Amino acid sequence: MKKSYKIEVDCPNCAAKMEVAAKKTEGVVDAVVSFITLKMKVEFAEGVDERATMELVRTNCKKVESDCEIIF
Protein backbone atom coordinates (compact mmCIF):
# COMPACT_ATOMS: atom_id res chain seq x y z
CA MET A 1 0.00 0.00 0.00
CA LYS A 2 1.24 3.50 -0.82
CA LYS A 3 0.25 6.65 1.07
CA SER A 4 1.20 10.30 0.98
CA TYR A 5 1.80 12.47 4.06
CA LYS A 6 2.28 16.20 4.57
CA ILE A 7 5.63 17.09 6.14
CA GLU A 8 7.21 20.16 7.67
CA VAL A 9 10.93 20.49 7.01
CA ASP A 10 13.24 23.50 6.63
CA CYS A 11 15.61 22.60 3.80
CA PRO A 12 16.25 20.13 0.96
CA ASN A 13 19.17 18.55 2.82
CA CYS A 14 16.92 17.85 5.81
CA ALA A 15 14.32 16.32 3.50
CA ALA A 16 16.99 14.02 2.08
CA LYS A 17 17.96 12.91 5.60
CA MET A 18 14.30 12.18 6.34
CA GLU A 19 14.01 10.08 3.19
CA VAL A 20 17.01 7.94 4.15
CA ALA A 21 15.67 7.48 7.69
CA ALA A 22 12.21 6.53 6.42
CA LYS A 23 13.63 3.97 3.99
CA LYS A 24 15.54 2.29 6.83
CA THR A 25 12.38 1.84 8.91
CA GLU A 26 11.09 -1.70 9.31
CA GLY A 27 7.83 -2.14 7.41
CA VAL A 28 8.70 0.47 4.77
CA VAL A 29 9.39 -0.82 1.27
CA ASP A 30 10.18 2.60 -0.20
CA ALA A 31 9.90 6.27 0.70
CA VAL A 32 10.28 9.48 -1.27
CA VAL A 33 10.43 12.91 0.35
CA SER A 34 9.89 16.07 -1.68
CA PHE A 35 11.01 19.37 -0.20
CA ILE A 36 9.29 21.23 -3.06
CA THR A 37 5.82 19.80 -2.34
CA LEU A 38 6.44 19.12 1.38
CA LYS A 39 5.17 15.56 0.96
CA MET A 40 6.44 12.13 1.91
CA LYS A 41 5.24 9.15 -0.12
CA VAL A 42 5.59 5.83 1.67
CA GLU A 43 5.12 2.32 0.34
CA PHE A 44 4.40 -0.15 3.13
CA ALA A 45 5.24 -3.84 3.27
CA GLU A 46 2.22 -6.09 2.98
CA GLY A 47 0.40 -6.70 6.25
CA VAL A 48 2.09 -4.03 8.38
CA ASP A 49 0.18 -1.67 10.65
CA GLU A 50 0.40 1.63 8.77
CA ARG A 51 -0.08 3.87 11.83
CA ALA A 52 2.48 2.01 13.97
CA THR A 53 4.97 2.03 11.10
CA MET A 54 4.52 5.77 10.60
CA GLU A 55 5.16 6.33 14.32
CA LEU A 56 8.49 4.53 13.80
CA VAL A 57 9.18 6.61 10.67
CA ARG A 58 8.52 9.81 12.64
CA THR A 59 10.83 8.66 15.45
CA ASN A 60 13.60 7.76 12.99
CA CYS A 61 13.23 11.04 11.11
CA LYS A 62 13.39 13.07 14.33
CA LYS A 63 16.70 11.34 15.15
CA VAL A 64 18.29 12.88 12.04
CA GLU A 65 16.25 16.11 11.89
CA SER A 66 14.78 17.00 15.27
CA ASP A 67 12.55 19.85 14.08
CA CYS A 68 10.85 17.94 11.23
CA GLU A 69 7.22 16.86 11.39
CA ILE A 70 5.09 14.31 9.60
CA ILE A 71 1.34 14.85 9.69
CA PHE A 72 -0.80 11.73 9.60
N, C-alpha and C positions, 0 to 999 in steps of 0.2 A: 504494500500500500504506500502511496506517495501523498504527502501533505505539505502545505506551504504555511509558514508562520511569519508574522511580522517581527522584526528585530529592531533594537536600538543599539547602534554602535557608532563610534566617533570617526573612524578613519578606515580606508581600504585595507591597511595592514592588519588592523584589529579584526576586520571581517575575515581575512584570510586565516588568521589564527583560530577564529571560531570554527571555520570550515574544517580545519585539520582536527580540532578537538571533537567536533561532532562525528566525523568519519571514524574516529577511534572508539566511539561509544558502542558498547555491546548492544546488539539489537538493531543497529543502523547499518543498512546495506550501502547507502550513498547519501551524501549531503552536499548541497551547493549553497553558498552564501553570496548574496549580491549586495554590495555596498550601495550601488546606484539605486536599486529598488527597495532597499532595506527589508529584504525577504530572505528566509532560509527555506529551502526545499529539502525535505527529508524523505528518503525511501526506507521503509522499515522492513525488517526480516519478517517472514511469514509467522504468524501466531504470537508475536510479541505484544505486550500491553503498551499501546502508543503513549498514553499519559505518563506511565512510569518511566518509559524510555526517554521521553522528553525531559523529565525531571533530571535524569542522569546527564542528558545533553546539556541542559542549563548549568548543572554543577560543573561539568568538564569545561564548558566555555568560560565560566566565571574564574576558573583556575588560571586561564591564560589571559583573560581580559575582564578584570573584576567589575568594571562599570558597564558591561554589556547587559542586554536584556532580551529575552525571548518571550513573546506574548502568545500564550495558547490557552 
